[in-house]
């Protein structure tokens, strides 16, 4: 977490927001067929120093931000009994919040 905090230092984001951002980028990177092929063709050290990874990361960061904005704009307003609340009820929201911190 310290390294993630350093990455986002001064941005005013909570730890949860920072982790969410990193996880979103990671998930998008895992979807990349090109990155998968490079990982399979190289050892770990060569994979991380290859020039393509840096460019892919930059592209994915921008793409992830754009997709999050589009998803936020597309999310319908929440009202009692809305589908949004039904979806959240299927996830472990209550169970997680119900446990002591």
C-alpha positions in Angstrom: 0.0 0.0 0.0 2.9 2.3 0.7 4.0 2.2 -3.0 0.5 2.8 -4.2 0.2 5.8 -1.8 3.5 7.2 -3.2 2.2 6.7 -6.7 -0.9 8.8 -6.0 0.7 11.2 -3.4 -1.0 14.5 -3.3 -4.1 13.5 -5.3 -6.4 13.5 -2.4 -7.7 10.0 -3.2 -8.6 7.6 -0.4 -6.7 4.3 -0.1 -9.7 2.5 -1.5 -9.8 4.8 -4.6 -6.1 4.3 -5.2 -6.4 0.5 -5.0 -9.5 0.5 -7.2 -7.6 2.5 -9.8 -4.6 0.2 -9.8 -6.9 -2.9 -9.9 -8.9 -1.5 -12.8 -5.7 -0.9 -14.8 -4.4 -4.4 -13.9 -7.7 -6.0 -15.0 -7.5 -4.2 -18.4 -3.9 -5.2 -18.8 -4.9 -8.8 -18.2 -7.4 -8.5 -21.1 -4.6 -7.6 -23.5 -3.8 -10.4 -25.9 -0.6 -8.7 -26.9 0.6 -8.4 -23.3 -0.3 -12.0 -22.7 1.8 -13.1 -25.7 4.7 -11.0 -24.5 4.5 -12.4 -21.0 4.5 -16.0 -22.4 7.5 -15.2 -24.8 9.7 -13.5 -22.2 10.9 -14.1 -18.7 9.6 -11.7 -16.0 12.5 -9.3 -16.0 12.5 -8.9 -19.8 8.7 -8.5 -19.8 8.9 -5.6 -17.3 11.8 -3.8 -19.1 10.3 -4.2 -22.6 9.3 -0.9 -24.3 5.8 -2.2 -25.3 4.7 -2.6 -21.6 5.2 1.1 -20.9 3.2 2.2 -23.9 0.5 -0.3 -23.2 0.3 0.9 -19.6 -0.2 4.6 -20.7 -2.9 3.6 -23.2 -4.7 1.4 -20.7 -4.6 4.1 -18.0 -6.3 6.6 -20.4 -8.8 3.9 -21.6 -9.7 2.8 -18.1 -10.4 6.5 -17.0 -12.6 7.0 -20.1 -14.5 3.8 -19.5 -15.1 4.6 -15.8 -16.4 8.1 -16.8 -18.7 6.4 -19.4 -20.0 3.9 -16.9 -20.6 6.5 -14.2 -22.6 8.6 -16.7 -24.6 5.6 -17.9 -25.4 4.5 -14.3 -29.1 5.4 -13.8 -30.1 7.5 -10.9 -30.8 5.4 -7.8 -34.2 5.4 -6.3 -35.7 3.1 -3.7 -36.3 -0.3 -5.3 -34.1 0.5 -8.3 -32.2 -2.1 -10.3 -28.9 -0.6 -9.1 -29.8 -1.5 -5.5 -30.8 -5.0 -6.6 -27.4 -5.5 -8.2 -25.6 -4.2 -5.1 -27.7 -6.5 -2.9 -26.4 -9.5 -4.9 -22.9 -8.5 -4.1 -21.4 -8.8 -0.6 -22.0 -5.2 0.2 -24.1 -5.7 3.3 -22.1 -8.6 4.6 -18.8 -6.7 4.2 -20.2 -3.5 5.9 -21.9 -5.6 8.6 -18.6 -7.0 9.8 -16.6 -4.9 12.4 -13.9 -2.8 10.8 
